[in-house]
């Protein structure tokens, strides 16, 4: 299933001209591996917990990409992700409102002007009937943590816009997942408030 998501992401994510990408909370590294294969000039840094990176290292070691994929332990909510980055990938890490605020604020700080945020995950729009998987995924999250403030798709796009990043695309990635692209157009001094206005998603 993750391989199918990675294939879809590679088809939709335009990283032409990008040299340095951070895969924040990159898990197994499947997305960084797929993107580095498509873009020979791209180097990726996967930042995650040390215990997760132990597994990531096994996946990356099977590929001929050791000189282009770096593994770095860190807290993607608070630790610096880099400086003047071309792109940041967030996959399956922005589901809780509070954590998403911290992560997105951190991402905005590290991107260069013109840098790109690529985000994918399982979300739902309360005003639409699709994607069903996103709604089921949210229910599953709440069964695991009843106190979690689960993000809907409009809420997530609102948080992204509140950082000052300019959203250029919100669309289905697969029949299960959503895909968002945003850019840092210029230096901003935005702070995400507790009740941001929802942006238009144009989803579906």
C-alpha positions as CSV (number, residue, x, y, z in Angstrom):
1,X,0.0,0.0,0.0
2,X,2.8,2.5,0.8
3,X,4.5,1.6,-2.4
4,X,1.3,2.6,-4.3
5,X,1.2,5.8,-2.4
6,X,4.8,6.5,-3.2
7,X,4.3,5.9,-7.0
8,X,1.3,8.3,-6.9
9,X,3.4,10.9,-5.1
10,X,6.2,10.7,-7.6
11,X,3.7,11.2,-10.4
12,X,2.2,14.3,-8.9
13,X,5.1,16.0,-6.9
14,X,7.1,18.3,-9.1
15,X,10.6,18.7,-7.5
16,X,12.3,19.8,-10.7
17,X,15.2,22.1,-9.8
18,X,15.2,21.0,-6.1
19,X,18.6,20.0,-4.7
20,X,17.9,19.5,-1.0
21,X,14.7,18.1,0.5
22,X,13.9,17.2,4.1
23,X,11.5,14.3,4.6
24,X,10.2,15.2,8.1
25,X,9.0,12.1,9.9
26,X,10.0,10.1,6.9
27,X,9.5,6.7,8.5
28,X,10.8,3.9,6.3
29,X,12.1,6.4,3.7
30,X,9.9,5.0,0.9
31,X,9.0,8.4,-0.4
32,X,12.5,9.8,-0.3
33,X,13.8,6.7,-2.1
34,X,11.1,7.1,-4.8
35,X,11.7,10.8,-5.3
36,X,15.5,10.5,-5.4
37,X,15.2,7.8,-8.1
38,X,13.1,10.2,-10.2
39,X,15.2,13.3,-9.6
40,X,19.0,12.4,-9.9
41,X,20.0,15.9,-8.7
42,X,18.0,15.6,-5.5
43,X,19.4,14.8,-2.0
44,X,17.1,14.0,0.9
45,X,17.5,14.1,4.6
46,X,15.1,11.9,6.6
47,X,14.4,13.2,10.1
48,X,12.7,10.9,12.6
49,X,13.0,9.3,16.0
50,X,16.2,7.2,16.5
51,X,14.3,4.0,17.0
52,X,12.5,4.6,13.7
53,X,15.7,5.4,11.8
54,X,17.1,2.1,12.8
55,X,14.4,0.6,10.5
56,X,14.8,3.3,7.9
57,X,18.5,2.5,7.7
58,X,17.7,-1.1,6.6
59,X,15.4,0.1,3.8
60,X,17.9,2.7,2.5
61,X,20.8,0.3,2.7
62,X,19.1,-1.9,0.1
63,X,19.1,0.9,-2.4
64,X,22.0,2.4,-4.3
65,X,21.3,5.8,-2.7
66,X,23.5,6.0,0.3
67,X,25.3,9.1,-0.9
68,X,22.0,10.9,-1.5
69,X,19.9,10.0,1.5
70,X,21.0,11.1,4.9
71,X,19.4,10.0,8.2
72,X,19.2,12.4,11.1
73,X,17.5,11.9,14.5
74,X,15.3,14.8,15.6
75,X,12.0,16.2,16.8
76,X,10.3,17.6,13.7
77,X,8.1,19.8,15.8
78,X,11.0,21.7,17.5
79,X,14.4,20.9,16.1
80,X,15.7,22.9,13.2
81,X,15.0,21.0,10.0
82,X,17.6,22.8,7.9
83,X,18.2,26.2,6.4
84,X,17.0,27.6,3.0
85,X,15.7,24.2,2.0
86,X,14.2,23.7,-1.5
87,X,11.5,21.3,-0.3
88,X,10.0,19.7,2.8
89,X,7.9,16.5,2.6
90,X,5.4,15.8,5.3
91,X,3.7,12.4,5.0
92,X,1.4,11.0,7.6
93,X,2.6,13.4,10.3
94,X,0.0,16.2,10.5
95,X,-3.1,14.7,11.9
96,X,-3.4,16.4,15.4
97,X,-4.1,20.1,15.5
98,X,-1.5,21.0,18.1
99,X,1.3,19.0,16.6
100,X,0.5,20.2,13.1
101,X,0.8,23.9,14.3
102,X,4.3,23.2,15.6
103,X,5.4,21.2,12.6
104,X,4.1,23.7,10.0
105,X,5.6,26.6,11.8
106,X,8.9,24.8,11.8
107,X,8.7,24.0,8.1
108,X,8.0,27.6,7.2
109,X,11.1,28.7,9.0
110,X,13.4,26.4,7.1
111,X,12.2,26.9,3.6
112,X,13.9,29.3,1.2
113,X,11.9,31.8,-0.7
114,X,10.2,29.7,-3.4
115,X,10.7,26.5,-1.4
116,X,8.0,23.9,-1.5
117,X,5.9,22.1,1.0
118,X,4.7,18.7,-0.2
119,X,2.2,17.1,2.1
120,X,0.2,13.9,1.9
121,X,-2.0,12.0,4.2
122,X,-5.5,10.6,4.9
123,X,-7.9,13.4,5.5
124,X,-11.6,14.1,5.0
125,X,-13.7,17.1,4.2
126,X,-16.9,17.2,6.3
127,X,-18.8,18.9,3.4
128,X,-18.0,16.2,0.9
129,X,-18.5,12.4,0.8
130,X,-15.0,11.6,-0.3
131,X,-12.5,10.3,0.5
132,X,-14.3,7.7,2.7
133,X,-10.9,6.3,3.8
134,X,-10.0,9.7,5.3
135,X,-13.2,9.6,7.4
136,X,-12.6,6.1,8.6
137,X,-8.9,6.9,9.3
138,X,-10.1,9.8,11.5
139,X,-12.5,7.5,13.4
140,X,-9.6,5.0,14.0
141,X,-7.4,7.8,15.4
142,X,-10.1,8.9,17.8
143,X,-10.5,5.3,19.0
144,X,-6.8,5.3,19.8
145,X,-6.8,8.7,21.4
146,X,-10.2,10.2,22.3
147,X,-8.5,13.5,23.3
148,X,-6.9,14.0,19.9
149,X,-8.1,17.1,17.9
150,X,-8.2,15.4,14.5
151,X,-7.6,17.7,11.5
152,X,-10.1,17.8,8.6
153,X,-8.8,18.8,5.2
154,X,-10.2,22.3,5.4
155,X,-8.7,22.8,8.9
156,X,-5.3,21.6,7.6
157,X,-5.3,23.9,4.6
158,X,-6.3,26.7,6.9
159,X,-3.3,26.0,9.2
160,X,-0.9,26.0,6.2
161,X,-2.2,29.3,4.9
162,X,-1.9,30.8,8.3
163,X,1.9,30.2,8.3
164,X,2.1,32.5,5.2
165,X,2.7,29.6,2.8
166,X,0.7,29.9,-0.4
167,X,-1.2,26.8,-1.4
168,X,-1.1,26.0,-5.1
169,X,-2.7,22.6,-5.1
170,X,-5.1,20.4,-3.1
171,X,-6.2,17.2,-4.8
172,X,-6.7,13.5,-4.3
173,X,-3.4,11.5,-4.5
174,X,-5.0,8.1,-4.5
175,X,-8.6,7.0,-3.7
176,X,-7.5,7.0,-0.1
177,X,-5.2,10.0,0.3
178,X,-4.9,13.7,-0.2
179,X,-2.1,15.8,-1.7
180,X,-1.2,19.4,-0.9
181,X,1.5,21.7,-2.4
182,X,2.4,25.1,-1.0
183,X,5.2,27.5,-1.6
184,X,7.0,30.2,0.5
185,X,6.7,33.2,-1.7
186,X,8.6,35.6,0.5
187,X,9.8,36.1,4.0
188,X,6.9,36.0,6.4
189,X,6.4,36.7,10.1
190,X,3.1,34.8,10.5
191,X,2.1,32.9,13.5
192,X,-0.7,30.3,13.5
193,X,-3.6,31.4,15.6
194,X,-6.0,29.1,17.4
195,X,-8.9,29.7,15.0
196,X,-7.6,30.3,11.5
197,X,-9.9,31.0,8.6
198,X,-10.3,27.9,6.4
199,X,-8.9,28.3,2.9
200,X,-10.6,27.0,-0.2
201,X,-9.5,23.4,-0.9
202,X,-10.9,22.8,-4.4
203,X,-10.8,19.1,-3.5
204,X,-12.7,16.5,-5.5
